Amino acid sequence: MKLSRFGQRFARRTGARDLMDDLGAAMAGSSDMKMLGGGNPAHIPEIQTLMSERLREVAGSERELKRMLSNYPSPAGEEHFRAALAALLSREYGWNLGPENIALTGGSQGSFFLLFNLLAGELSSGGKQKILLPLTPEYIGYEDLGVSEDMLTSRKPEIEYLDNRIFKYRVDFTGMESLEDLGAICVSRPTNPTGNVLTDNEVSHLSELALHHDVPLIIDNAYGAPFPQIIFSDTQPIWDEHIILCMSLSKIGLPGARTGIVVANKDIIDALTSMNAVLSLAVGSVGPVMMQALVESGEILKLSREVIRPYYERKALQSVDWFHEVLDGLDYQIHKPEGALFLWLWFKGLPVSSEELYQRLKDRGVLVIAGQHFFPGLDEDWPHTRECIRVTYSQDDQMVREGIAIIADEVKRIFAEFGA
C-alpha cells in the first residue's frame, strides 16, 4: 500500500517505539528479563493500596462511576478535576489561575505532540519555526513528534565534574539570545534520561530567554512538583502566562490511565481544547476521577513528599553505591541523581556504540536504553552520545542489583575484548 507522507513518518520504527515494545514485552511476559530500561513507575505498596481503595469507592458510587466511564467530559478534560487542580496550585504556589488554564490530554506524550505541532513547524506565511531544547541529552519521546521533519534544535551542555565519579550537565547559554525562528523552548525538570534538575537560576534565565524571543517556555514536569515529587533537590516550581507547565498522573502510579496535564494561558488551553475535540472528542476520565479527592484534600502532596519521593531517593542512592562497587577499575561517570527514575552512566572511550552495548545486554537478559537516542535535534557528531546508557532503578531491588552486576561485567568484557 502507498502511505501518505504523514503515514510514512509515523509508521516508521523510532526509539520511542522500540522502548515501549521492549517495555510491554517485558511487563507482559513471564521471562526473567531484568527491566532496567523503561520508565514504568515502581509498584509502591502504599500507592497500590490507595489506588485499590479509590477504585472500590468509585465503583460503590453510581454518580462517580458514571463520571469515570459513562459520560463524555469536556474536550478540555474532566471539569471537576481541573477545578480541584487549579485550586491546589493557586493555594500551594499563589499562581493566579483557574480551570480555564488547565487542559487534560491522553498522556504526556499526547501533550507534547499537540504542543510541538501547535507552536512549531511550517508557517502559513512561509518559513518554519523550531522547538529549542537548550540542554541535551533530553527525553527520547520528543524526537519524532513533529508532523514535519527537522522540528527540533538542541544544544550541547557544559559538563561539571564533581567528586566520586559524579558529574552534572549545565545549560550553556552562549549565543542563545541570537537564535532565530524559534516557536518555543522546552526542557524537562527533572530530566529524563539523566535525573538532572535545572537550577532555579537556569530556569529563570530560560524564562527570560523565552520572553526575549516572544515564545513560550515549556517545562516538562512529569516527575516534579507538586506531584509526584520525584525530585531530590530544593527547587521552586514556576509558572506564568508565557510558561506552559506539563504534568502527568503516570508517575504518581497511574501510567495506564494516560492522563497528561497542561497548565498554560487561556489561548494555549483553548487551542488544545479544540485539538482534543477533533482528535478524540474528549479525554478519558479514569485518572481524573480516581485522583480528584486526593487533589481536593491536598493528600496528593503528602503522598508525594512522604511516600513517593523518599522511596525513589533511597533506591537512587542505593543503585549508585552498587554501581560504584562493581565498576571499580573502569573509567566511568554517573550523572548526579537529582530526580526522576533513572541513572545516566557515561563510559568514556567505550569501544562500541551504546546501541551495541544495549543489544549485548539484551542478549544477557538485561534491558537498558542506549544513550544515543537521547540527543534529539543535535546535528553535531559528538562521541559522548554513543558512550552513555540510561538505567532505571524503579524495579525490585534484587532485580536492579543483579542487572547492575551484568552491566558492569559486560562493559568490562567489551573493554577487554578491544584491549582498551
VEXDREN-2710 file (C-alpha; in Angstrom, 1 decimal):
% VEXDREN-2710
k/r/px/py/pz
1/MET/0.0/0.0/0.0
2/LYS/1.1/3.6/-0.5
3/LEU/1.3/5.6/2.6
4/SER/1.0/9.4/2.8
5/ARG/3.9/11.5/3.9
6/PHE/2.3/11.6/7.3
7/GLY/1.8/7.8/7.3
8/GLN/5.4/7.2/6.3
9/ARG/6.7/9.4/9.1
10/PHE/4.6/8.0/11.9
11/ALA/4.6/4.3/10.8
12/ARG/8.4/4.0/10.8
13/ARG/10.4/2.5/13.6
14/THR/11.5/5.0/16.3
15/GLY/13.4/5.0/19.5
16/ALA/10.2/5.5/21.4
17/ARG/8.5/2.6/19.6
18/ASP/11.4/0.2/20.4
19/LEU/11.5/1.4/24.0
20/MET/7.7/0.7/24.5
21/ASP/7.9/-2.6/22.6
22/ASP/10.6/-3.9/24.9
23/LEU/8.8/-2.5/28.0
24/GLY/5.5/-4.0/27.0
25/ALA/7.0/-7.4/26.2
26/ALA/8.9/-7.5/29.5
27/MET/6.0/-6.4/31.6
28/ALA/3.5/-8.8/29.9
29/GLY/5.8/-11.8/29.6
30/SER/7.0/-14.5/32.0
31/SER/10.7/-14.3/31.1
32/ASP/13.4/-13.4/33.5
33/MET/14.3/-10.2/31.7
34/LYS/15.7/-7.6/34.1
35/MET/13.8/-4.5/33.1
36/LEU/16.2/-1.7/33.7
37/GLY/15.2/0.2/30.6
38/GLY/11.7/1.5/30.7
39/GLY/10.1/4.4/32.6
40/ASN/7.4/2.4/34.3
41/PRO/7.0/3.6/37.9
42/ALA/7.6/1.3/40.8
43/HIS/4.6/-0.5/42.3
44/ILE/4.9/1.2/45.7
45/PRO/2.8/-0.8/48.2
46/GLU/1.2/2.2/49.8
47/ILE/0.2/3.7/46.4
48/GLN/-1.1/0.4/45.2
49/THR/-3.3/0.0/48.3
50/LEU/-4.6/3.6/47.9
51/MET/-5.5/3.0/44.3
52/SER/-7.4/-0.2/45.2
53/GLU/-9.3/1.8/47.8
54/ARG/-10.2/4.5/45.4
55/LEU/-11.4/2.1/42.8
56/ARG/-13.7/0.5/45.3
57/GLU/-15.0/3.9/46.4
58/VAL/-15.7/4.9/42.8
59/ALA/-17.3/1.6/42.0
60/GLY/-19.6/2.0/45.0
61/SER/-20.9/5.3/43.8
62/GLU/-23.2/5.4/40.9
63/ARG/-22.5/9.1/40.3
64/GLU/-18.7/8.7/40.3
65/LEU/-18.8/5.6/38.2
66/LYS/-20.9/7.4/35.6
67/ARG/-18.4/10.3/35.6
68/MET/-15.5/7.9/35.2
69/LEU/-16.9/5.6/32.4
70/SER/-20.3/6.5/31.2
71/ASN/-20.3/10.3/30.4
72/TYR/-18.3/12.4/27.9
73/PRO/-16.3/15.1/29.7
74/SER/-15.4/18.4/28.2
75/PRO/-12.8/18.3/25.5
76/ALA/-10.5/20.2/27.9
77/GLY/-10.8/17.3/30.3
78/GLU/-12.9/16.4/33.4
79/GLU/-14.1/19.7/34.8
80/HIS/-14.2/18.8/38.5
81/PHE/-10.7/17.6/38.4
82/ARG/-9.4/20.7/36.6
83/ALA/-11.1/22.9/39.1
84/ALA/-9.6/21.0/42.0
85/LEU/-6.1/21.1/40.5
86/ALA/-6.4/24.8/39.8
87/ALA/-7.4/25.5/43.4
88/LEU/-4.5/23.3/44.6
89/LEU/-1.9/25.1/42.5
90/SER/-3.2/28.5/43.5
91/ARG/-3.3/27.6/47.2
92/GLU/0.2/26.0/47.1
93/TYR/2.1/28.4/45.0
94/GLY/0.0/31.6/44.7
95/TRP/-0.4/31.2/41.0
96/ASN/-3.3/33.2/39.5
97/LEU/-5.1/30.6/37.5
98/GLY/-8.4/28.7/37.2
99/PRO/-9.7/25.6/35.5
100/GLU/-9.7/27.6/32.2
101/ASN/-5.9/27.5/32.5
102/ILE/-5.8/23.7/32.5
103/ALA/-6.3/21.1/29.8
104/LEU/-6.0/17.3/30.0
105/THR/-4.6/15.1/27.3
106/GLY/-4.2/11.4/26.6
107/GLY/-0.9/11.2/28.4
108/SER/2.2/13.5/28.4
109/GLN/3.3/12.2/25.1
110/GLY/0.0/13.4/23.7
111/SER/0.5/16.8/25.3
112/PHE/3.8/17.3/23.6
113/PHE/2.6/16.1/20.2
114/LEU/-0.2/18.7/20.4
115/LEU/2.1/21.5/21.8
116/PHE/5.0/20.9/19.4
117/ASN/2.9/20.9/16.3
118/LEU/0.8/23.9/17.6
119/LEU/3.9/26.0/18.1
120/ALA/6.5/24.8/15.6
121/GLY/6.7/23.5/12.0
122/GLU/5.8/25.1/8.8
123/LEU/4.1/28.5/9.0
124/SER/1.1/29.5/6.8
125/SER/3.1/32.7/6.0
126/GLY/6.1/30.7/4.8
127/GLY/9.2/29.7/6.7
128/LYS/9.5/27.3/9.7
129/GLN/9.7/27.5/13.4
130/LYS/11.6/25.1/15.7
131/ILE/11.5/23.9/19.3
132/LEU/14.7/24.7/21.1
133/LEU/16.0/22.1/23.6
134/PRO/18.6/24.1/25.4
135/LEU/20.1/21.1/27.2
136/THR/20.8/17.7/25.8
137/PRO/20.6/14.8/26.5
138/GLU/16.8/15.1/26.6
139/TYR/13.7/12.9/26.6
140/ILE/13.6/10.2/23.8
141/GLY/9.9/10.9/23.2
142/TYR/10.5/14.4/21.8
143/GLU/12.4/13.1/18.7
144/ASP/9.6/12.1/16.4
145/LEU/6.6/14.2/17.5
146/GLY/6.8/16.7/14.6
147/VAL/4.3/16.3/11.7
148/SER/7.1/17.9/9.7
149/GLU/10.8/16.9/9.7
150/ASP/13.6/18.7/11.4
151/MET/11.4/20.4/14.1
152/LEU/13.9/20.3/16.9
153/THR/17.2/22.1/17.5
154/SER/19.3/21.4/20.6
155/ARG/22.4/22.5/22.4
156/LYS/25.3/20.6/23.9
157/PRO/25.6/21.1/27.7
158/GLU/28.5/22.2/29.8
159/ILE/29.9/19.3/31.9
160/GLU/30.8/19.9/35.5
161/TYR/32.9/17.2/37.2
162/LEU/32.0/16.5/40.9
163/ASP/33.5/14.2/43.5
164/ASN/33.4/10.4/43.5
165/ARG/32.9/9.9/39.7
166/ILE/29.8/12.1/39.7
167/PHE/29.2/14.8/37.0
168/LYS/26.4/17.2/36.1
169/TYR/25.2/18.8/32.9
170/ARG/24.5/22.5/32.9
171/VAL/22.9/24.8/30.3
172/ASP/25.4/26.6/28.1
173/PHE/23.5/29.9/27.3
174/THR/26.2/31.1/24.9
175/GLY/24.6/32.7/21.8
176/MET/21.0/31.7/22.7
177/GLU/19.8/35.3/22.5
178/SER/20.7/35.4/18.8
179/LEU/18.9/32.3/17.8
180/GLU/16.2/32.7/15.1
181/ASP/12.9/31.0/14.0
182/LEU/12.0/29.7/17.4
183/GLY/8.5/28.6/18.2
184/ALA/9.1/27.5/21.8
185/ILE/11.8/26.5/24.3
186/CYS/11.3/23.1/26.0
187/VAL/13.1/21.5/29.0
188/SER/12.3/18.5/31.3
189/ARG/12.8/19.0/35.0
190/PRO/13.8/16.6/36.4
191/THR/15.3/15.5/33.1
192/ASN/14.6/12.2/31.5
193/PRO/17.1/10.4/31.0
194/THR/19.8/11.9/33.3
195/GLY/18.0/12.8/36.5
196/ASN/19.3/16.3/36.1
197/VAL/17.4/19.1/37.8
198/LEU/17.8/22.5/36.3
199/THR/18.6/25.1/39.0
200/ASP/16.2/27.9/39.8
201/ASN/18.7/30.3/38.2
202/GLU/18.8/28.2/35.0
203/VAL/15.0/28.1/34.8
204/SER/14.8/31.9/35.5
205/HIS/17.3/32.5/32.7
206/LEU/15.4/30.3/30.3
207/SER/12.2/32.2/31.2
208/GLU/13.9/35.5/30.4
209/LEU/15.2/34.0/27.1
210/ALA/11.6/32.9/26.2
211/LEU/10.4/36.4/26.8
212/HIS/13.2/37.8/24.7
213/HIS/12.2/35.6/21.8
214/ASP/8.5/36.1/22.5
215/VAL/7.9/32.4/22.6
216/PRO/6.6/30.0/25.4
217/LEU/8.8/28.1/27.8
218/ILE/7.5/24.6/28.0
219/ILE/8.5/22.8/31.3
220/ASP/8.0/19.0/31.2
221/ASN/7.3/18.4/34.9
222/ALA/6.2/14.7/34.7
223/TYR/8.5/13.8/37.7
224/GLY/8.5/17.1/39.6
225/ALA/6.5/19.2/42.0
226/PRO/3.8/19.3/43.3
227/PHE/3.4/15.7/42.3
228/PRO/4.8/13.1/42.1
229/GLN/7.8/15.0/43.7
230/ILE/10.5/12.6/42.5
231/ILE/13.0/15.4/42.9
232/PHE/15.8/15.3/45.4
233/SER/16.9/18.9/45.5
234/ASP/15.3/22.1/46.7
235/THR/13.7/23.8/43.8
236/GLN/10.9/26.3/43.3
237/PRO/8.2/25.4/40.7
238/ILE/7.5/28.3/38.3
239/TRP/4.5/29.3/36.1
240/ASP/3.5/32.4/34.3
241/GLU/1.5/33.5/31.3
242/HIS/4.3/32.6/28.9
243/ILE/5.1/29.3/30.6
244/ILE/3.5/26.0/29.7
245/LEU/3.8/23.6/32.6
246/CYS/3.2/19.9/31.6
247/MET/2.3/17.4/34.3
248/SER/1.1/13.8/34.5
249/LEU/-0.6/11.2/36.6
250/SER/1.7/8.4/35.3
251/LYS/4.5/8.7/37.9
252/ILE/2.1/9.1/40.8
253/GLY/1.2/5.4/40.0
254/LEU/-1.4/5.6/37.1
255/PRO/0.6/5.1/33.8
256/GLY/-2.2/3.0/32.4
257/ALA/-4.8/5.9/32.9
258/ARG/-2.9/8.0/30.3
259/THR/-3.6/11.4/31.8
260/GLY/-1.5/14.4/30.8
261/ILE/-2.0/17.8/32.3
262/VAL/-1.2/21.2/30.7
263/VAL/-1.2/24.4/32.6
264/ALA/-1.0/27.4/30.4
265/ASN/-2.5/30.7/29.4
266/LYS/-6.1/30.7/28.1
267/ASP/-5.2/30.9/24.4
268/ILE/-3.0/27.8/24.6
269/ILE/-5.6/25.9/26.6
270/ASP/-8.4/26.9/24.1
271/ALA/-6.2/25.7/21.2
272/LEU/-5.5/22.4/23.0
273/THR/-9.3/22.0/23.7
274/SER/-10.1/22.4/20.0
275/MET/-7.4/19.8/19.1
276/ASN/-8.7/17.4/21.7
277/ALA/-12.2/17.7/20.2
278/VAL/-11.0/17.0/16.7
279/LEU/-8.7/14.1/17.6
280/SER/-10.7/12.3/20.3
281/LEU/-13.8/14.3/21.1
282/ALA/-12.9/14.1/24.8
283/VAL/-10.1/12.8/27.1
284/GLY/-10.6/9.8/29.3
285/SER/-11.8/10.4/32.9
286/VAL/-10.4/7.4/34.7
287/GLY/-7.3/9.2/36.1
288/PRO/-9.1/12.4/36.9
289/VAL/-12.0/10.8/38.8
290/MET/-9.6/8.5/40.6
291/MET/-7.4/11.3/41.8
292/GLN/-9.9/14.2/42.3
293/ALA/-10.5/13.6/46.0
294/LEU/-6.7/13.4/46.7
295/VAL/-6.2/16.7/44.8
296/GLU/-9.1/18.4/46.6
297/SER/-7.8/17.4/50.1
298/GLY/-4.1/18.0/49.3
299/GLU/-3.4/14.4/50.2
300/ILE/-1.6/14.0/46.9
301/LEU/1.1/16.4/48.2
302/LYS/1.6/14.5/51.4
303/LEU/1.8/11.2/49.5
304/SER/4.4/12.7/47.1
305/ARG/6.6/14.2/49.9
306/GLU/6.3/11.4/52.4
307/VAL/6.0/8.2/50.3
308/ILE/7.0/8.6/46.7
309/ARG/10.0/10.9/47.0
310/PRO/11.7/9.0/49.8
311/TYR/11.1/5.7/48.1
312/TYR/12.8/6.7/44.9
313/GLU/15.6/8.7/46.6
314/ARG/16.6/5.6/48.6
315/LYS/16.6/3.5/45.5
316/ALA/18.7/6.1/43.6
317/LEU/21.4/6.4/46.2
318/GLN/21.5/2.6/46.7
319/SER/21.9/2.0/43.0
320/VAL/24.7/4.5/42.7
321/ASP/26.5/2.6/45.5
322/TRP/26.0/-0.7/43.7
323/PHE/27.5/0.8/40.5
324/HIS/30.5/2.1/42.4
325/GLU/31.1/-1.4/43.8
326/VAL/31.0/-3.2/40.5
327/LEU/32.5/-0.7/38.1
328/ASP/35.8/-0.3/40.1
329/GLY/38.7/-0.2/37.6
330/LEU/36.7/1.3/34.7
331/ASP/36.8/5.0/33.6
332/TYR/33.1/5.8/34.2
333/GLN/31.0/8.7/35.4
334/ILE/27.5/8.8/36.8
335/HIS/25.3/11.8/36.4
336/LYS/24.3/13.3/39.8
337/PRO/21.0/11.7/40.7
338/GLU/18.7/14.6/41.4
339/GLY/15.3/13.2/40.4
340/ALA/13.2/11.1/38.0
341/LEU/13.6/7.3/37.9
342/PHE/17.0/6.9/36.1
343/LEU/20.7/6.8/36.4
344/TRP/22.8/8.0/33.4
345/LEU/26.1/6.2/33.0
346/TRP/29.0/7.5/30.9
347/PHE/31.7/5.0/29.9
348/LYS/34.5/7.2/28.5
349/GLY/36.1/5.7/25.4
350/LEU/33.5/2.9/25.1
351/PRO/34.9/0.8/22.2
352/VAL/31.4/0.0/20.8
353/SER/28.3/2.2/20.5
354/SER/25.8/2.4/23.2
355/GLU/23.3/0.7/20.8
356/GLU/25.6/-2.3/20.5
357/LEU/26.0/-2.4/24.3
358/TYR/22.2/-2.3/24.6
359/GLN/21.9/-5.3/22.2
360/ARG/24.6/-7.3/24.1
361/LEU/22.9/-6.6/27.4
362/LYS/19.5/-7.6/26.0
363/ASP/21.1/-10.9/24.9
364/ARG/22.1/-11.4/28.5
365/GLY/18.7/-10.7/29.9
366/VAL/19.1/-7.0/30.9
367/LEU/17.2/-4.2/29.2
368/VAL/18.7/-0.6/29.3
369/ILE/18.3/2.2/26.9
370/ALA/21.1/3.2/24.5
371/GLY/22.1/6.8/25.2
372/GLN/22.4/7.9/21.6
373/HIS/18.6/8.1/21.3
374/PHE/18.5/10.9/23.9
375/PHE/20.1/13.7/21.8
376/PRO/17.2/14.9/19.6
377/GLY/17.9/17.9/17.4
378/LEU/21.7/17.7/17.9
379/ASP/23.3/17.9/14.5
380/GLU/26.9/17.7/15.7
381/ASP/28.7/14.4/15.7
382/TRP/29.6/14.1/19.4
383/PRO/31.2/10.9/20.6
384/HIS/29.7/11.4/24.0
385/THR/26.3/10.5/22.6
386/ARG/27.5/6.9/22.0
387/GLU/29.2/6.4/25.3
388/CYS/26.2/6.6/27.7
389/ILE/23.3/4.4/28.7
390/ARG/20.1/5.1/30.8
391/VAL/19.3/2.7/33.6
392/THR/16.1/2.7/35.6
393/TYR/16.2/1.8/39.3
394/SER/12.4/1.7/39.8
395/GLN/12.1/-2.1/39.8
396/ASP/12.6/-4.7/42.5
397/ASP/15.9/-4.1/44.4
398/GLN/17.2/-7.6/43.7
399/MET/16.5/-7.3/40.0
400/VAL/18.2/-4.0/39.9
401/ARG/21.3/-5.2/41.7
402/GLU/21.6/-8.3/39.5
403/GLY/21.1/-6.2/36.4
404/ILE/23.8/-3.7/37.5
405/ALA/26.3/-6.6/38.0
406/ILE/25.6/-7.9/34.5
407/ILE/26.0/-4.3/33.0
408/ALA/29.4/-4.0/34.8
409/ASP/30.5/-7.4/33.6
410/GLU/29.6/-6.8/30.0
411/VAL/31.3/-3.4/29.9
412/LYS/34.4/-4.9/31.3
413/ARG/34.3/-7.7/28.7
414/ILE/34.0/-5.1/25.9
415/PHE/37.0/-3.1/27.1
416/ALA/39.0/-6.3/27.4
417/GLU/37.9/-7.5/24.0
418/PHE/39.1/-4.4/22.3
419/GLY/42.2/-4.1/24.5
420/ALA/41.1/-0.7/25.7
END
